[in-house]
Amino acid sequence: MARGWESKSVELQQADAASDRSQHRIQLTPEQAAAQRRRKALELSRNRTLQQMAVASNPRHRQMLEAALADLDAQLAREQE
């Protein structure tokens, strides 16, 4: 019996936490949401490029990755303006 009450309590706590999170979210305009998605995509691309650079052995491939990283950094800087 006690176990049933305990699980109900956990379930209620999780529901309360989920409703609190949804109430605290800031509503973004479509432009802000699009900018946030672009920034996230750029950050993911940057991380992937850094991972590829860590294992790159060919100097030309490494040079290409460095150029891509510089371009991604420039795009991220423009997004922050």
C-alpha angles and dihedrals in degrees: 000000000000091000091057092053091047093054091048089053092052090047091052091047091052092048091050092049091050093050091048091053093050092049093051095051115111115231109238126207115240089255092052091048091050091049090049091051091048091050092048091050091050091049091050091049090049092051091048091050091051090051091050091049090054091062101030113121102170110087093216092051090048090050090051090050091050090053090048090050091051090050092049091049090051091050091049090051090052090050091056093055 
